[in-house]
Amino acid sequence: MEGEIMRVIHEGRLPLKIWAHTLEAGALQQAQNLANLSFAFSHIALMPDVHEGYGMPIGGVLATAGGFIIPNAVGVDIGCGVVALRTGATTVTAHQVRQVLAGARELIPVGFKHHPRPQPWDGFAAAPPLPIIRQELNSARRQLGTLGGGNHFCSIEKGSDGYIWLLVHSGSRNIGLKVASFYNKLAKEINKVKKIVPPEYDLAPLNLENEAGEDYFTAMQFCLNFARANRELLSIRFSEVFAAAVPAGKVEDRVEIHHNYAAREHHFGEEVVVHRKGAIRARSGERGIIPGSMGTPSYIVEGLGNEESFASASHGAGRAMSRHEANRVITEEMANAAMQGIVCGPWGGDYAEAPMAYKDIEAVMDSQRDLVRPLVKLTPLGVLKG
């Protein structure tokens, strides 16, 4: 059945409500572990892009009662997200696309590269006095406005509305990873004593009513703010390069959404902590972004506020194969063929982000017609890959 919950599985303490056509065994087991948590609330929602992650499947939504929060149900790239910028331009040539991407490479460090000098942000002055935050601040000052690697990208897109759009996908960089790792380790140590969750689940919790949980929530919020500031600086520099190369290329509209976070929300009459790991919030009328892959379309969407998904939707197409598997089976010829007509830099022997490593974005969108309404379809013209 299309456009609504594909199926419901009643095998654990709570049901699994699944919008995905397929669900790999590893992701299913992780979802069942979530459903068996004593503090999990109502049901587990699995988005169409669901696939196996660490502890909790990516593309999963978990609500918890009793103030429990799980670092591994938030993820390591806290606050990773996408900014979409609609420019006033309606056309762009292949030469201009290459010119913009070349200019962006001069200004935006990618991969493990940092800026040679600290970048300004007022948020650094408001950093919480937590050791894990303080020890990372000097590095974070030079990582602000950097793209990172993996599936992070800056791209130029042709919108179905006739305009040229810019997309920027990045997150909290190393500080998010450090915070996630530190508090997941702390949660595991606490769980050894309190035995709240079976250790093999890799879902050790903290509680917001205790100091450790409160500190994690504070650190997570700082990482969310840092990720937002990182995308803002990336967006400014990318859009400035575009506007300098393309007539009428100034930004006229902006949409931003993030995933990998937890928030206090009300659902089904209760205040709960909603964990969206590889899922976006999609409240009624709220605009969001669902990227496909480097070589496939992305979508600007409007949320429908479906409570069955805790007002959530997929954060992208979702991986169809692991990075290791992609590099084992995908060749450079295959990757280049999939990117035909799209300006992109050399692969460098890494094909983990090739389009065929991801699920079919059109099938993913069709599976969540009761979660979001497409507003603009974006077709990639050029990509700066992290």
C-alpha positions as CSV (number, residue, x, y, z in Angstrom):
1,M,0.0,0.0,0.0
2,E,1.5,3.3,-1.1
3,G,1.6,6.6,0.7
4,E,0.8,5.4,4.2
5,I,2.2,3.0,6.8
6,M,3.5,0.0,4.8
7,R,3.1,-2.4,7.7
8,V,3.0,-2.7,11.5
9,I,5.0,-5.4,13.3
10,H,3.8,-6.5,16.8
11,E,6.7,-8.6,18.0
12,G,8.1,-6.5,20.8
13,R,6.8,-4.5,23.8
14,L,5.8,-1.7,21.3
15,P,4.8,-2.0,17.7
16,L,7.0,-0.9,14.8
17,K,5.3,1.4,12.3
18,I,7.2,1.1,9.0
19,W,7.0,3.4,5.9
20,A,9.8,1.5,4.1
21,H,9.4,-0.9,1.3
22,T,12.3,-3.0,2.5
23,L,14.0,-3.3,5.9
24,E,17.3,-5.1,6.2
25,A,17.7,-7.6,9.0
26,G,20.2,-5.5,11.0
27,A,17.9,-2.4,11.0
28,L,14.9,-4.6,11.9
29,Q,16.8,-6.0,14.9
30,Q,17.8,-2.6,16.0
31,A,14.2,-1.3,15.7
32,Q,13.0,-4.3,17.8
33,N,15.5,-3.5,20.4
34,L,14.1,0.1,20.6
35,A,10.6,-1.3,20.9
36,N,11.6,-3.4,23.9
37,L,13.0,-0.5,25.9
38,S,11.1,-0.1,29.1
39,F,10.9,3.6,28.6
40,A,10.0,3.7,24.9
41,F,6.7,5.4,24.2
42,S,3.7,4.4,22.0
43,H,5.6,2.9,19.0
44,I,8.7,3.1,16.9
45,A,8.4,4.9,13.6
46,L,10.7,3.8,10.7
47,M,11.0,6.2,7.7
48,P,11.3,5.1,4.1
49,D,15.1,5.7,4.1
50,V,15.7,3.4,7.1
51,H,19.0,1.5,7.3
52,E,21.3,0.0,9.9
53,G,23.2,2.4,12.1
54,Y,25.0,2.3,15.5
55,G,22.5,1.1,18.1
56,M,19.5,2.7,16.5
57,P,18.7,2.5,12.8
58,I,19.2,5.6,10.7
59,G,15.8,6.8,9.5
60,G,14.3,5.9,12.9
61,V,12.1,7.9,15.3
62,L,12.0,7.1,18.9
63,A,9.9,8.8,21.7
64,T,10.9,8.1,25.3
65,A,9.0,8.7,28.5
66,G,10.4,9.4,32.0
67,G,13.0,11.9,30.7
68,F,15.3,9.3,29.2
69,I,17.6,10.4,26.4
70,I,20.0,8.1,24.4
71,P,23.2,9.5,22.9
72,N,23.3,6.7,20.3
73,A,19.7,7.4,19.3
74,V,20.8,10.9,18.4
75,G,24.0,9.9,16.5
76,V,27.5,11.1,16.1
77,D,27.0,14.0,13.7
78,I,24.7,15.9,16.0
79,G,22.6,18.4,14.2
80,C,23.6,17.4,10.7
81,G,21.3,19.1,8.2
82,V,20.7,20.9,4.9
83,V,20.2,24.5,3.8
84,A,18.4,25.2,0.5
85,L,18.8,28.6,-1.0
86,R,16.6,29.8,-3.9
87,T,18.4,32.3,-6.0
88,G,16.9,34.8,-8.5
89,A,18.7,33.0,-11.4
90,T,16.6,30.9,-13.8
91,T,19.5,29.6,-16.0
92,V,23.1,28.7,-15.5
93,T,25.6,27.4,-18.0
94,A,27.9,24.5,-17.5
95,H,30.9,26.9,-17.6
96,Q,29.3,28.9,-14.8
97,V,28.7,25.8,-12.8
98,R,32.4,24.8,-13.1
99,Q,33.4,28.4,-12.2
100,V,31.3,28.4,-9.1
101,L,32.5,25.0,-7.9
102,A,36.1,26.0,-8.5
103,G,35.6,29.2,-6.6
104,A,33.9,27.3,-3.7
105,R,36.9,24.9,-3.5
106,E,39.1,27.9,-2.8
107,L,37.0,29.2,0.1
108,I,35.5,26.0,1.6
109,P,37.8,23.4,3.2
110,V,36.6,19.8,2.6
111,G,37.3,16.4,4.1
112,F,39.7,16.7,7.1
113,K,40.9,20.2,6.1
114,H,40.3,23.2,8.5
115,H,40.6,26.9,8.1
116,P,44.2,28.2,8.9
117,R,42.7,30.8,11.2
118,P,39.8,30.8,13.7
119,Q,36.4,31.9,12.2
120,P,34.2,34.3,14.2
121,W,30.9,33.2,15.8
122,D,29.2,34.8,18.8
123,G,28.2,31.4,20.0
124,F,31.7,30.5,21.0
125,A,31.4,33.1,23.9
126,A,28.3,31.3,25.1
127,A,29.8,27.8,25.1
128,P,28.8,25.8,28.2
129,P,31.5,25.1,30.8
130,L,31.6,21.4,30.1
131,P,35.1,19.8,29.7
132,I,34.3,18.0,26.5
133,I,33.1,21.3,24.9
134,R,35.9,23.4,26.2
135,Q,38.6,21.0,25.0
136,E,37.3,21.1,21.5
137,L,36.7,24.9,21.1
138,N,40.0,25.8,19.6
139,S,39.6,23.1,16.9
140,A,35.9,24.1,16.4
141,R,36.9,27.7,15.7
142,R,38.9,26.5,12.7
143,Q,36.2,24.0,11.6
144,L,33.4,26.5,11.4
145,G,32.5,26.9,7.7
146,T,34.1,23.6,6.7
147,L,32.2,20.9,4.7
148,G,33.6,17.7,6.1
149,G,33.5,14.4,4.2
150,G,31.2,11.5,3.6
151,N,27.8,12.5,2.3
152,H,28.3,16.2,2.9
153,F,28.2,18.4,-0.1
154,C,27.5,21.8,-1.7
155,S,25.5,21.6,-4.9
156,I,23.8,23.7,-7.7
157,E,20.3,22.5,-8.6
158,K,17.7,23.3,-11.1
159,G,14.3,23.7,-9.5
160,S,10.9,22.6,-11.0
161,D,9.8,26.1,-10.0
162,G,12.2,27.5,-12.7
163,Y,14.8,28.8,-10.3
164,I,18.4,27.8,-9.6
165,W,18.8,26.5,-6.0
166,L,21.9,25.9,-3.9
167,L,22.1,23.1,-1.4
168,V,24.5,22.8,1.6
169,H,24.7,19.6,3.6
170,S,27.0,19.6,6.7
171,G,26.8,19.2,10.5
172,S,28.6,19.7,13.8
173,R,31.9,18.4,12.5
174,N,34.4,16.9,15.1
175,I,32.9,18.6,18.1
176,G,29.6,16.7,17.5
177,L,31.4,13.4,17.2
178,K,33.4,14.1,20.4
179,V,30.3,15.0,22.4
180,A,28.4,12.0,21.1
181,S,31.3,9.6,21.9
182,F,32.0,11.0,25.4
183,Y,28.4,10.8,26.5
184,N,27.7,7.5,25.0
185,K,30.7,6.1,26.9
186,L,29.4,7.8,30.1
187,A,25.9,6.3,29.5
188,K,27.4,2.9,29.1
189,E,29.3,3.2,32.4
190,I,26.1,4.3,34.2
191,N,24.1,1.5,32.6
192,K,26.6,-1.1,33.8
193,V,25.5,-0.2,37.3
194,K,21.8,0.6,36.8
195,K,21.2,-2.1,34.2
196,I,18.4,-0.2,32.5
197,V,19.1,-1.5,29.0
198,P,20.7,-4.8,27.8
199,P,24.3,-3.8,26.9
200,E,24.1,-5.6,23.6
201,Y,21.5,-3.1,22.4
202,D,24.1,-0.3,22.4
203,L,21.4,2.1,23.5
204,A,22.6,3.1,27.0
205,P,20.5,6.0,28.2
206,L,20.9,9.1,30.4
207,N,18.2,10.9,32.2
208,L,17.4,14.6,31.9
209,E,16.6,14.7,35.6
210,N,20.2,13.8,36.4
211,E,23.4,15.8,36.0
212,A,24.8,13.6,33.3
213,G,21.6,13.7,31.2
214,E,21.3,17.5,31.7
215,D,24.9,18.0,30.7
216,Y,24.5,15.9,27.5
217,F,21.4,17.8,26.5
218,T,23.2,21.1,27.1
219,A,26.2,19.9,25.0
220,M,23.9,18.6,22.3
221,Q,22.1,21.9,22.1
222,F,25.5,23.7,21.7
223,C,26.4,21.2,18.9
224,L,23.1,22.0,17.2
225,N,23.8,25.7,17.3
226,F,27.4,25.1,16.0
227,A,26.1,23.0,13.1
228,R,23.6,25.7,12.2
229,A,26.3,28.3,12.3
230,N,28.6,26.1,10.3
231,R,25.9,25.8,7.5
232,E,25.3,29.5,7.7
233,L,28.9,30.3,7.0
234,L,29.1,27.7,4.3
235,S,25.9,29.1,2.7
236,I,27.2,32.6,2.8
237,R,30.4,31.8,1.0
238,F,28.9,29.4,-1.5
239,S,26.1,31.8,-2.4
240,E,28.6,34.7,-2.7
241,V,30.6,32.8,-5.2
242,F,27.5,31.9,-7.1
243,A,26.2,35.5,-7.1
244,A,29.5,36.8,-8.4
245,A,29.4,34.3,-11.4
246,V,25.8,34.2,-12.3
247,P,23.5,37.2,-13.1
248,A,20.5,37.5,-10.8
249,G,22.2,34.9,-8.6
250,K,21.5,36.5,-5.2
251,V,19.6,34.4,-2.6
252,E,15.8,35.2,-2.4
253,D,14.5,32.4,-0.2
254,R,16.0,30.0,2.4
255,V,14.9,26.7,3.9
256,E,16.8,24.8,6.6
257,I,16.2,21.5,8.4
258,H,18.4,19.3,10.6
259,H,18.4,15.7,11.8
260,N,20.3,13.7,14.4
261,Y,18.9,15.4,17.5
262,A,16.5,14.9,20.4
263,A,13.8,17.3,21.6
264,R,11.1,17.6,24.2
265,E,7.8,17.5,22.5
266,H,4.1,16.6,23.1
267,H,2.7,13.6,21.3
268,F,-0.5,11.6,22.0
269,G,-1.2,13.7,25.1
270,E,2.2,13.2,26.8
271,E,5.5,15.1,27.0
272,V,8.2,12.9,25.6
273,V,11.7,13.1,24.3
274,V,11.6,12.5,20.5
275,H,14.9,11.2,19.0
276,R,15.2,11.7,15.2
277,K,18.2,9.9,14.0
278,G,18.4,10.4,10.2
279,A,14.9,11.8,10.2
280,I,13.5,15.4,10.0
281,R,10.7,17.1,11.8
282,A,7.7,17.5,9.5
283,R,5.0,19.5,11.3
284,S,2.0,20.6,9.4
285,G,3.0,23.4,7.1
286,E,6.7,23.2,8.0
287,R,9.0,23.3,5.1
288,G,11.8,20.8,4.9
289,I,14.4,19.3,2.5
290,I,14.9,15.7,1.5
291,P,18.1,15.2,-0.6
292,G,18.5,12.3,-2.9
293,S,22.1,11.7,-3.8
294,M,24.9,13.4,-5.8
295,G,23.3,12.3,-9.1
296,T,19.6,12.2,-8.3
297,P,16.9,14.7,-7.4
298,S,16.2,16.3,-4.1
299,Y,12.9,17.8,-2.8
300,I,11.7,20.9,-0.9
301,V,8.7,19.6,1.0
302,E,5.9,20.7,3.3
303,G,5.2,18.6,6.4
304,L,1.8,17.2,6.9
305,G,2.1,16.8,10.7
306,N,1.3,13.0,10.7
307,E,1.3,12.0,14.4
308,E,1.9,8.3,13.5
309,S,5.4,9.3,12.5
310,F,5.7,11.8,15.5
311,A,5.4,14.5,12.8
312,S,8.6,13.2,11.1
313,A,9.8,12.3,7.6
314,S,12.9,10.8,6.0
315,H,16.1,12.9,5.9
316,G,17.1,11.7,2.5
317,A,17.0,8.7,0.2
318,G,18.9,6.5,2.6
319,R,21.8,4.1,1.8
320,A,21.1,1.0,-0.2
321,M,24.5,-0.4,0.6
322,S,27.2,0.3,3.1
323,R,30.2,2.5,2.3
324,H,32.4,-0.7,2.3
325,E,30.0,-2.5,0.0
326,A,29.7,0.5,-2.4
327,N,33.5,0.6,-2.8
328,R,33.6,-3.1,-3.3
329,V,31.1,-3.3,-6.2
330,I,31.0,0.2,-7.8
331,T,33.6,1.0,-10.4
332,E,34.7,4.5,-11.6
333,E,33.1,3.8,-14.9
334,M,29.8,3.1,-13.2
335,A,30.0,6.1,-11.0
336,N,30.9,8.4,-13.9
337,A,28.0,7.0,-15.9
338,A,25.6,7.8,-13.1
339,M,26.9,11.4,-12.9
340,Q,26.7,12.0,-16.7
341,G,25.8,15.7,-17.3
342,I,26.5,16.7,-13.7
343,V,29.7,18.6,-12.9
344,C,31.6,16.9,-10.2
345,G,35.2,16.6,-9.0
346,P,37.3,13.4,-9.3
347,W,36.3,10.4,-7.2
348,G,39.7,9.7,-5.8
349,G,39.0,6.0,-5.6
350,D,36.0,6.5,-3.2
351,Y,32.6,5.6,-4.6
352,A,30.6,5.4,-1.4
353,E,28.6,8.4,-2.4
354,A,27.9,7.3,-6.0
355,P,24.1,7.5,-6.8
356,M,23.7,3.7,-6.9
357,A,24.8,3.4,-3.3
358,Y,21.5,5.1,-2.3
359,K,17.8,4.1,-2.5
360,D,15.5,5.3,-5.2
361,I,14.5,8.8,-4.1
362,E,11.3,8.7,-6.1
363,A,10.2,5.5,-4.3
364,V,11.2,7.0,-1.0
365,M,9.0,10.1,-1.7
366,D,6.1,8.0,-2.8
367,S,6.3,6.0,0.4
368,Q,5.8,9.1,2.6
369,R,3.0,10.8,0.8
370,D,1.1,11.0,4.1
371,L,4.1,12.6,5.8
372,V,5.1,15.4,3.4
373,R,3.9,17.1,0.3
374,P,6.5,17.9,-2.4
375,L,6.8,21.6,-3.2
376,V,9.9,21.8,-5.5
377,K,11.9,19.1,-7.2
378,L,15.6,19.9,-7.5
379,T,17.8,18.3,-10.2
380,P,21.6,18.5,-9.7
381,L,23.7,20.4,-12.1
382,G,27.0,20.4,-10.2
383,V,28.3,19.1,-6.9
384,L,31.2,19.9,-4.6
385,K,31.6,16.7,-2.6
386,G,33.0,16.6,0.9
